């Protein structure tokens, strides 16, 4: 639930508004300089202003409600050390890495890299100092900090990183990942896991093209695939509800079975052994392809779809009874049961939603690529999990939400385009991804010491 | 729990009822595999099975050791870790650094243990969920593997490549497997293992009762690292080269095998016996499916079967409480013995009575059995449904063989009766520890069965040649 937004003083409001307008003007000028279409600039200007004003009120509100506390510690230095130990270690580590890199690599020590270093340092400092002030949503704050830091570093160091084209492509891929992670987030909120998502994505991808090639009208085929996705999700939910605690392995098993079964189905009567050929209808390609357009505005509709999903989910989970019950179940099942919340119903529904969105992702990916491929979802096996975790939703249930996952998705996406931008291969990207997930999670998702849990 | 839980050997831990499903599945698959391709039960057939299955079994052990430690420590990074040891081993060998077997073993185990030590330290001191650490390790290591060795290639040391031929049962790989299993069984006798299980079941209880949980966790991870190192050696011997991505696939299969073997992903329950059965079951599934020739959709069928069997066997664990209610004195070991008798008879039947199949496909005979599973010709549908159930019409020679086999079966049945009798007698008395007796009986059965298969005419007769007509 939103903390009641405290009334700010008039001057604070005015300052916020002015800064927001200045930022918006900068954005508009930047947009015109790049020659983007007018509708696009207006839309983004409104979005910038609204987001900034809301963020300003929210952040300041956190400080107003916070009473400053000063307790007598042993000594000043020791207290600072105890309080900011991880941050200090992080600072020293980053400085050391920078030093080593400057010594090792020719031309590394230039102005852009120094600024990047400063941004990194300030992220670490801010997350440990300001982040402390946030009672809840700390992970969202840190996520946004990391996101903006990464983005500004990318924009400074890489040609064309902040161009409309690149942002559009980042948003496109983020939309795929974001839609695929809807189910994972909801299921994780209940304390489950859904590893069948990548297999359902692949199966939907191949199955949809197969149906279309059989002559089923495309709209009917999409509806069929989505329905089958829901049905598979229901099966997943029922099975894993009976086998509590084994959700990981149950969904993995059904995933294997689904992907095998769909491939057998599609290869019956053909000589291609799992390869399906067919033509993707134009509207489906337009929905997801890079050069698609939404009501005349040149950006792929899938981004808009994702935006709608984000709105519905975040608002729905915050303000509807249904959403609150979901959190209640995630935090403590027994007590949720005591107030007559049906555990089975929610569990199965969440898995059904997960199946639906996985099938949707598969169908959209068909529009994007134009050809069926069973392995198209493989990367989402760990990426959806990583997005949920980086965003700050606890895998044990009850904490987090889809808004957090959106931040996680964006962080992963910006990071991946940044790594591509500085010319790293796929394997290096994966390596760095792996190394970065740990500290990102360690920034806010540390469990308390066992001593305090007894 | 079973009342006389102490009656079975301790390798199964307290997971007795959970072994029911893997044991049943094992014998079901074994019977099917033997009927489909009798050449599995030859020296070379078992030899190649050992070679192929050992990396998976050891990878499952590696998972098991940490899964028992609790907190949902499913080490997703075990596959990439195997791949990492594999590719670095190949590259170092290529550079002429690692030559002697001792150095290779030391290197593999040290890398595995070092990685797992790091893992444990992160879990303990950074205090993030273990699944996140393993996810991170999965991504990092599988990226690093591709950097070290961009595409499959390289050569393993010659002595190691020889291991991977799998022409006889008694290969060094089997020795590794046996030693690893024995090592774990010895380990289960220690107080450390009790601590480990306590910590896995309830970490807070362990902490409050004075178990040094950090030390125990580090210990579990070190053991897991050693298993992972051994798995990497077996894997390298199997493919005798380097492969950056193949090792990664072991993660999902090993998790599947672990669960199939009755371990609990929540911690506190798991054993070497169950894990072994789980991994072997997966191997047998692949083997049985390979004998049916599905052509282009072979791998899809394998996937489908993996998934279905996994889900079904998980569902079967749900009925265990009902079984327990009605069957107070259930002993998985006795169950194992009883089923192994059935399986032995199936093996005898398949070996001696199935001349017809052997004639049709002479290449599945004892001469080139290592290739048996690949060389089978597609069978027509009628045979597929009927063949396993068909009663072979015995000719002169087969009747003679049957006559020779009859005493063996009779003897085995007699042994089972004795074993059951002993079992009942002992459980009636206060002596609860029957494990050595039952183990001796099983060993005797197996040795006798093997011997009789080889010399059905008695000790002085020449070994039977199935191909002779």
Interface residues (C-beta under 8 A of the other chain):
Chain A: X239 X242 X243 X245 X246 X248 X249 X250 X252 X253 X254 X255 X256 X257 X258 X259 X260 X261 X263 X264 X267 X271 X272 X273 X274 X382 X385 X386 X389 X395 X396 X425 X426 X427 X428 X429 X430 X431 X432 X433 X434 X435 X437 X438 X441 X442 X445 X446 X447 X448 X449 X450 X451 X453 X454
Chain B: X74 X122 X126 X127 X128 X129 X131 X132 X133 X135 X136 X137 X138 X139 X140 X141 X142 X143 X144 X145 X146 X147 X150 X203 X204 X207 X208 X213 X252 X255 X256 X259 X264 X265 X266 X295 X296 X297 X300 X301 X302 X303 X304 X305 X306 X307 X308 X310 X311 X314 X315 X317 X318
